[in-house]
């Protein structure tokens, strides 16, 4: 099962490595990991997406809560939450196809952030499903490069 874990941690050197190591020690591959400071610069929020059994993830959550630098851990999987991912996507284009690509971008509320003679770069912040759909729509034009931020999530409380 896919799990979305949100952890508030002290914004200190080595915390990210320590937490990533905890997941690795349990044999979990982290699907995505996004970290950044919160409104309080001394605290960072980590959004960790992993796939694994509920039982073992429960153990990992308990161990995370025991770490000194961890302030709060929340498994958002079963809770109502908002989840988004940021993607930059560079697509091959020419004057003939540029308009078609712009129309596809508009359908998905993606923004054009750069235009070069042979490529157009799109930015989208959305769900994984919509990002996948956009990617499949522009794939026939040729994808030069794609970069994903990893999921960000907040509980809907």
MARBA-3410 file (N, C-alpha, C, O; in Angstrom, 1 decimal):
157
0.8,-1.2,0.0,0.0,0.0,0.0,0.9,1.2,0.0,2.0,1.3,0.6 ~ 0.4,2.3,-0.7,1.1,3.6,-0.7,0.8,4.4,0.5,-0.3,4.5,0.9 ~ 1.9,4.9,1.2,1.7,5.6,2.4,2.3,7.0,2.2,3.4,7.2,1.6 ~ 1.6,8.0,2.7,2.1,9.4,2.7,2.3,9.8,4.1,1.4,10.0,4.9 ~ 3.6,10.0,4.5,4.0,10.4,5.8,4.4,11.8,5.9,5.2,12.3,5.0
3.9,12.6,6.8,4.3,14.0,7.0,5.0,14.0,8.4,4.4,13.6,9.4 ~ 6.2,14.6,8.4,6.9,14.7,9.6,7.4,16.1,9.8,8.1,16.7,8.9 ~ 7.2,16.6,11.0,7.8,17.9,11.3,9.0,17.6,12.1,9.0,16.8,13.1 ~ 10.1,18.2,11.7,11.4,17.8,12.4,12.2,19.1,12.6,11.9,20.2,12.1 ~ 13.1,19.0,13.6,14.1,20.1,13.8,14.9,20.4,12.5,15.3,19.4,11.9
15.0,21.6,12.2,15.8,22.0,11.0,17.3,22.0,11.3,17.9,23.0,11.6 ~ 17.9,20.8,11.4,19.3,20.6,11.8,20.0,19.7,10.8,19.4,18.9,10.1 ~ 21.3,19.8,10.8,22.2,19.0,10.0,22.0,17.5,10.4,22.0,17.2,11.6 ~ 21.9,16.7,9.4,21.9,15.2,9.6,20.5,14.6,9.8,20.4,13.4,9.8 ~ 19.5,15.4,10.1,18.1,14.9,10.4,17.6,14.1,9.2,17.1,13.0,9.3
17.7,14.7,8.0,17.3,14.0,6.7,17.9,12.7,6.6,17.3,11.7,6.3 ~ 19.2,12.6,6.7,20.0,11.4,6.5,19.5,10.3,7.5,19.4,9.1,7.2 ~ 19.3,10.7,8.8,18.9,9.8,9.8,17.5,9.2,9.5,17.3,8.0,9.7 ~ 16.6,10.0,9.1,15.3,9.5,8.8,15.2,8.7,7.6,14.6,7.6,7.6 ~ 15.9,9.1,6.5,16.0,8.3,5.3,16.7,6.9,5.6,16.2,5.9,5.1
17.7,6.9,6.5,18.3,5.7,6.9,17.4,4.7,7.7,17.5,3.5,7.6 ~ 16.5,5.3,8.5,15.5,4.5,9.2,14.6,3.7,8.2,14.3,2.5,8.4 ~ 14.2,4.4,7.1,13.3,3.7,6.1,14.2,2.6,5.4,13.7,1.5,5.1 ~ 15.4,3.0,5.0,16.3,2.1,4.3,16.6,0.8,5.1,16.7,-0.3,4.6 ~ 16.8,1.0,6.4,17.1,-0.1,7.3,15.9,-1.1,7.4,16.1,-2.3,7.6
14.7,-0.7,7.1,13.5,-1.5,7.1,13.2,-2.1,5.7,12.3,-2.8,5.5 ~ 14.1,-1.7,4.7,13.9,-2.3,3.4,12.9,-1.5,2.6,12.4,-2.1,1.6 ~ 12.5,-0.3,2.9,11.6,0.5,2.2,12.3,1.4,1.2,13.2,2.2,1.6 ~ 11.9,1.4,0.0,12.4,2.3,-1.0,11.5,3.6,-0.9,10.3,3.5,-1.0 ~ 12.1,4.7,-0.7,11.3,6.0,-0.6,11.0,6.4,-2.0,11.9,6.6,-2.9
9.7,6.4,-2.3,9.2,6.8,-3.7,9.5,8.2,-3.9,9.9,8.6,-5.0 ~ 9.2,9.1,-2.9,9.5,10.5,-3.1,9.7,11.1,-1.7,9.2,10.6,-0.7 ~ 10.5,12.1,-1.7,10.9,12.8,-0.4,11.0,14.2,-0.7,11.9,14.6,-1.5 ~ 10.2,15.1,0.0,10.3,16.5,-0.2,10.5,17.1,1.2,9.8,16.8,2.1 ~ 11.5,18.0,1.3,11.8,18.6,2.6,11.9,20.1,2.4,12.5,20.6,1.4
11.4,20.9,3.4,11.6,22.3,3.3,11.2,23.0,4.6,10.4,22.4,5.4 ~ 11.7,24.2,4.9,11.3,24.8,6.1,9.8,25.2,6.2,9.2,25.4,5.1 ~ 9.3,25.3,7.4,7.9,25.7,7.6,7.9,27.2,7.8,8.8,27.9,7.6 ~ 6.7,27.7,8.3,6.6,29.1,8.7,7.6,29.5,9.8,7.9,30.6,10.0 ~ 8.0,28.4,10.6,9.0,28.6,11.6,10.3,28.1,11.1,10.4,26.9,10.8
11.3,28.9,10.8,12.6,28.5,10.2,13.4,27.4,11.0,14.3,26.8,10.4 ~ 13.0,27.2,12.3,13.7,26.2,13.0,13.1,24.8,12.8,13.6,23.8,13.3 ~ 12.0,24.7,12.1,11.3,23.5,11.8,11.1,23.2,10.3,10.8,24.1,9.6 ~ 11.4,22.0,9.9,11.2,21.6,8.5,10.1,20.6,8.5,9.8,19.8,9.5 ~ 9.4,20.5,7.3,8.4,19.5,7.1,8.9,18.5,6.0,9.4,19.0,5.0
8.8,17.2,6.3,9.2,16.2,5.4,8.0,15.5,4.9,7.1,15.1,5.8 ~ 7.8,15.4,3.6,6.7,14.5,3.1,7.4,13.3,2.4,8.2,13.5,1.5 ~ 7.1,12.2,3.0,7.8,10.9,2.5,6.7,10.0,2.0,5.7,9.7,2.6 ~ 6.9,9.6,0.7,5.9,8.6,0.1,6.7,7.3,0.0,7.7,7.2,-0.7 ~ 6.1,6.2,0.6,6.7,4.9,0.5,5.6,3.9,0.2,4.4,4.2,0.5
5.9,2.7,-0.3,5.0,1.7,-0.5,5.4,0.5,0.4,6.6,0.1,0.4 ~ 4.5,0.0,1.1,4.8,-1.2,2.0,3.6,-1.6,2.8,2.5,-1.0,2.7 ~ 3.7,-2.6,3.6,2.6,-3.1,4.4,2.3,-2.1,5.6,3.1,-1.4,6.1 ~ 1.0,-2.1,6.0,0.5,-1.2,7.0,1.2,-1.6,8.4,1.6,-0.7,9.1 ~ 1.5,-2.8,8.6,2.1,-3.3,9.9,3.5,-2.7,10.1,3.8,-2.2,11.1
4.3,-2.9,9.1,5.7,-2.4,9.2,5.8,-0.9,9.2,6.6,-0.3,9.9 ~ 4.9,-0.3,8.4,4.9,1.2,8.4,4.5,1.7,9.8,5.0,2.8,10.2 ~ 3.6,1.0,10.4,3.2,1.4,11.8,4.4,1.4,12.7,4.6,2.3,13.6 ~ 5.3,0.4,12.6,6.5,0.3,13.3,7.5,1.4,13.0,8.1,2.0,13.9 ~ 7.6,1.8,11.7,8.5,2.9,11.3,8.0,4.2,11.9,8.8,5.0,12.4
6.7,4.4,11.9,6.1,5.6,12.5,6.4,5.7,14.0,6.8,6.8,14.5 ~ 6.3,4.6,14.7,6.6,4.6,16.1,8.1,4.9,16.3,8.4,5.6,17.3 ~ 9.0,4.3,15.5,10.4,4.6,15.7,10.7,6.1,15.3,11.6,6.7,15.9 ~ 10.0,6.6,14.3,10.2,8.0,14.0,9.9,8.9,15.1,10.6,9.9,15.5 ~ 8.8,8.6,15.8,8.3,9.4,16.9,9.3,9.3,18.1,9.3,10.2,19.0
10.1,8.3,18.2,11.1,8.2,19.3,12.4,9.1,19.0,13.1,9.3,19.9 ~ 12.6,9.5,17.8,13.8,10.3,17.5,13.7,11.7,18.1,12.7,12.3,18.0 ~ 14.8,12.1,18.6,14.9,13.4,19.3,14.5,14.6,18.4,13.8,15.5,18.8 ~ 15.0,14.5,17.2,14.8,15.7,16.3,13.4,15.7,15.6,13.0,16.6,14.9 ~ 12.6,14.6,15.8,11.2,14.5,15.3,10.2,15.2,16.2,10.1,14.7,17.4
9.5,16.1,15.7,8.5,16.8,16.5,7.1,16.1,16.4,6.5,15.9,17.4 ~ 6.7,15.8,15.2,5.4,15.2,15.0,5.4,14.4,13.7,6.0,14.8,12.7 ~ 4.8,13.2,13.8,4.7,12.3,12.6,3.2,12.1,12.3,2.5,11.8,13.3 ~ 2.8,12.2,11.1,1.4,11.9,10.7,1.4,11.1,9.5,1.9,11.5,8.4 ~ 0.7,9.9,9.5,0.4,9.1,8.4,-0.8,9.7,7.7,-1.9,9.4,8.2
-0.7,10.3,6.6,-1.8,11.0,6.0,-2.6,10.0,5.1,-3.7,10.4,4.5 ~ -2.2,8.8,5.0,-2.8,7.9,4.0,-4.3,7.7,4.2,-5.0,7.8,3.2 ~ -4.7,7.5,5.4,-6.1,7.3,5.7,-6.9,8.6,6.0,-8.1,8.5,6.1 ~ -6.2,9.7,6.1,-6.8,10.9,6.4,-7.1,11.7,5.1,-6.5,11.5,4.1 ~ -8.1,12.6,5.2,-8.3,13.5,4.1,-7.1,14.5,4.1,-6.7,15.1,5.1
-6.5,14.6,2.9,-5.4,15.5,2.8,-5.3,16.0,1.4,-5.9,15.5,0.4 ~ -4.6,17.1,1.2,-4.3,17.7,-0.1,-2.9,17.3,-0.5,-1.9,17.5,0.3 ~ -2.7,16.8,-1.7,-1.4,16.3,-2.1,-1.1,16.8,-3.5,-2.0,16.7,-4.4 ~ 0.0,17.4,-3.7,0.4,17.9,-5.0,1.9,17.7,-5.2,2.7,17.4,-4.3 ~ 2.2,17.7,-6.5,3.6,17.5,-6.9,3.9,18.6,-8.0,3.0,18.9,-8.8
5.1,19.1,-8.0,5.5,20.1,-9.0,6.4,19.4,-10.1,7.3,18.6,-9.7 ~ 6.1,19.7,-11.3,6.8,19.0,-12.4,7.2,20.1,-13.4,6.4,21.0,-13.8 ~ 8.5,20.0,-13.9,8.9,20.8,-15.0,9.2,19.8,-16.2,9.8,18.8,-16.0 ~ 8.6,20.1,-17.3,8.6,19.2,-18.4,9.1,19.9,-19.7,8.4,20.8,-20.2 ~ 10.2,19.5,-20.3,10.7,20.2,-21.5,10.3,19.3,-22.7,10.7,18.1,-22.8
9.5,19.8,-23.6,8.9,19.1,-24.7,9.5,19.7,-26.0,9.6,20.9,-26.2 ~ 9.9,18.8,-27.0,10.3,19.2,-28.3,9.2,20.0,-29.0,8.0,19.6,-28.9 ~ 9.6,21.1,-29.6,8.6,21.8,-30.3,9.2,22.6,-31.5,10.4,22.8,-31.6 ~ 8.3,23.0,-32.4,8.7,23.9,-33.5,7.6,24.8,-33.7,6.5,24.7,-33.0 ~ 7.7,25.8,-34.5,6.6,26.8,-34.7,5.2,26.1,-35.0,4.2,26.7,-34.6
5.2,25.0,-35.7,4.0,24.3,-36.1,3.3,23.7,-34.9,2.1,23.7,-34.7 ~ 4.1,23.0,-34.0,3.6,22.3,-32.9,3.4,23.1,-31.6,2.7,22.7,-30.6 ~ 4.0,24.3,-31.5,4.0,25.1,-30.3,2.6,25.4,-29.8,2.3,25.3,-28.6 ~ 1.7,25.8,-30.7,0.3,26.1,-30.4,-0.4,24.9,-29.9,-1.2,25.0,-28.9 ~ -0.2,23.7,-30.5,-0.8,22.5,-30.0,-0.4,22.1,-28.6,-1.3,21.8,-27.8
0.9,22.3,-28.3,1.4,22.0,-27.0,0.8,23.0,-26.0,0.5,22.6,-24.8 ~ 0.7,24.3,-26.4,0.1,25.3,-25.5,-1.3,25.0,-25.2,-1.8,25.2,-24.0 ~ -2.1,24.5,-26.1,-3.5,24.1,-25.9,-3.6,22.9,-24.9,-4.4,22.9,-24.0 ~ -2.7,22.0,-25.0,-2.7,20.8,-24.1,-2.3,21.3,-22.7,-3.0,21.0,-21.7 ~ -1.3,22.2,-22.6,-0.9,22.8,-21.3,-2.1,23.5,-20.7,-2.4,23.3,-19.5
-2.9,24.3,-21.5,-4.0,25.0,-20.9,-5.1,24.0,-20.4,-5.7,24.3,-19.4 ~ -5.3,22.9,-21.1,-6.3,21.9,-20.6,-5.9,21.4,-19.2,-6.8,21.1,-18.4 ~ -4.7,21.3,-18.9,-4.2,20.8,-17.6,-3.8,21.9,-16.6,-3.2,21.6,-15.5 ~ -4.1,23.1,-16.9,-3.7,24.3,-16.1,-2.2,24.3,-15.9,-1.7,24.8,-14.8 ~ -1.4,23.9,-16.8,0.0,23.9,-16.8,0.4,25.3,-17.4,-0.3,25.9,-18.2
1.6,25.8,-16.9,2.1,27.1,-17.4,3.3,26.9,-18.3,4.1,26.0,-18.1 ~ 3.4,27.7,-19.3,4.6,27.7,-20.1,5.6,28.6,-19.4,5.3,29.8,-19.2 ~ 6.7,28.1,-19.1,7.7,28.9,-18.3,9.0,29.2,-19.1,9.8,30.0,-18.7 ~ 9.1,28.6,-20.3,10.3,28.9,-21.1,10.0,28.4,-22.5,9.4,27.3,-22.7 ~ 10.4,29.2,-23.5,10.3,28.8,-24.9,11.6,29.0,-25.6,12.2,30.1,-25.5
12.1,28.0,-26.2,13.4,28.0,-27.0,13.1,27.6,-28.4,12.0,27.1,-28.7 ~ 14.0,27.8,-29.4,13.7,27.4,-30.8,13.3,25.9,-30.9,12.4,25.6,-31.7 ~ 13.8,25.0,-30.2,13.5,23.6,-30.3,12.7,23.0,-29.2,12.5,21.8,-29.2 ~ 12.3,23.8,-28.2,11.6,23.2,-27.1,10.8,24.2,-26.3,11.0,25.4,-26.4 ~ 9.8,23.7,-25.6,9.0,24.5,-24.7,8.9,23.8,-23.4,8.8,22.6,-23.3
9.1,24.6,-22.3,9.1,24.0,-21.0,7.8,24.4,-20.3,7.4,25.5,-20.2 ~ 7.1,23.3,-19.7,5.9,23.5,-19.0,6.1,23.2,-17.5,7.0,22.5,-17.1 ~ 5.3,23.9,-16.7,5.3,23.7,-15.3,3.9,23.3,-14.9,2.9,24.0,-15.3 ~ 3.7,22.3,-14.1,2.4,21.9,-13.5,2.6,21.5,-12.1,3.5,20.8,-11.7 ~ 1.7,22.0,-11.3,1.6,21.5,-9.8,0.2,20.9,-9.7,-0.8,21.6,-9.7
0.2,19.6,-9.6,-1.1,18.9,-9.5,-0.9,17.5,-8.9,0.1,17.2,-8.4 ~ -2.0,16.7,-9.1,-1.9,15.3,-8.6,-1.1,14.4,-9.5,-0.9,14.8,-10.6 ~ -0.7,13.3,-9.0,0.1,12.4,-9.8,-0.7,11.9,-11.1,-0.1,11.8,-12.1 ~ -2.0,11.7,-10.9,-2.8,11.3,-12.0,-2.9,12.3,-13.2,-2.7,12.0,-14.3 ~ -3.1,13.6,-12.8,-3.1,14.6,-13.8,-1.8,14.9,-14.4,-1.7,15.2,-15.6
-0.7,14.7,-13.6,0.6,14.9,-14.2,0.9,13.8,-15.2,1.5,14.0,-16.3 ~ 0.5,12.6,-14.9,0.7,11.4,-15.8,-0.1,11.7,-17.0,0.4,11.4,-18.1 ~ -1.3,12.1,-16.9,-2.1,12.4,-18.1,-1.5,13.4,-19.0,-1.5,13.3,-20.2 ~ -1.0,14.5,-18.4,-0.3,15.6,-19.2,0.9,15.0,-19.9,1.1,15.2,-21.1 ~ 1.7,14.2,-19.2,2.9,13.6,-19.8,2.6,12.8,-21.0,3.2,12.8,-22.0
1.5,12.0,-20.8,1.1,11.1,-21.9,0.6,11.9,-23.1,0.8,11.4,-24.3 ~ 0.0,13.0,-22.9,-0.6,13.8,-24.0,0.6,14.5,-24.8,0.5,14.6,-26.0 ~ 1.7,14.9,-24.1,2.8,15.5,-24.8,3.9,14.5,-25.3,4.7,14.9,-26.0 ~ 3.8,13.3,-24.8,4.8,12.3,-25.2,5.0,12.2,-26.7,6.1,12.1,-27.2 ~ 3.9,12.2,-27.5,4.1,12.1,-29.0,5.0,13.2,-29.6,5.6,13.0,-30.7
5.1,14.4,-29.0,5.9,15.5,-29.5,7.4,15.2,-29.1,8.2,15.8,-29.8 ~ 7.6,14.4,-28.1,9.0,14.1,-27.7,9.3,14.9,-26.4,9.3,16.1,-26.4 ~ 9.7,14.1,-25.4,10.0,14.7,-24.1,11.5,14.8,-24.1,12.2,13.8,-24.1 ~ 12.1,16.0,-23.9,13.5,16.2,-23.8,13.9,15.8,-22.3,14.9,15.1,-22.1 ~ 13.2,16.4,-21.4,13.5,16.2,-20.0,12.3,16.4,-19.1,11.4,17.2,-19.4
12.3,15.7,-18.0,11.2,15.8,-17.0,11.8,15.7,-15.6,12.7,14.9,-15.3 ~ 11.4,16.7,-14.7,11.9,16.6,-13.4,10.7,16.8,-12.4,9.8,17.7,-12.7 ~ 10.7,16.0,-11.4,9.5,16.0,-10.4,10.1,16.3,-9.0,11.2,15.9,-8.6 ~ 9.3,17.1,-8.3,9.7,17.6,-7.0,9.5,16.5,-5.9,10.1,16.5,-4.9 ~ 8.6,15.6,-6.1,8.1,14.7,-5.1,6.8,15.3,-4.5,6.6,16.5,-4.6
6.0,14.4,-3.9,4.8,14.9,-3.3,4.9,15.8,-2.1,5.8,15.6,-1.3 ~ 4.0,16.8,-2.0,3.9,17.6,-0.8,2.5,17.3,-0.4,1.5,17.2,-1.2 ~ 2.2,17.2,0.9,0.9,17.0,1.4,0.6,17.7,2.8,1.5,17.9,3.6 ~ -0.6,18.0,3.0,-1.1,18.6,4.2,-2.4,18.0,4.6,-3.3,17.8,3.7 ~ -2.6,17.7,5.8,-3.9,17.2,6.3,-5.0,18.2,6.1,-4.7,19.4,6.2
-6.2,17.8,5.9,-7.3,18.8,5.7,-8.0,18.9,7.1,-9.1,18.3,7.3 ~ -7.4,19.6,8.0,-8.0,19.7,9.3,-8.6,21.1,9.6,-9.1,21.3,10.7
END
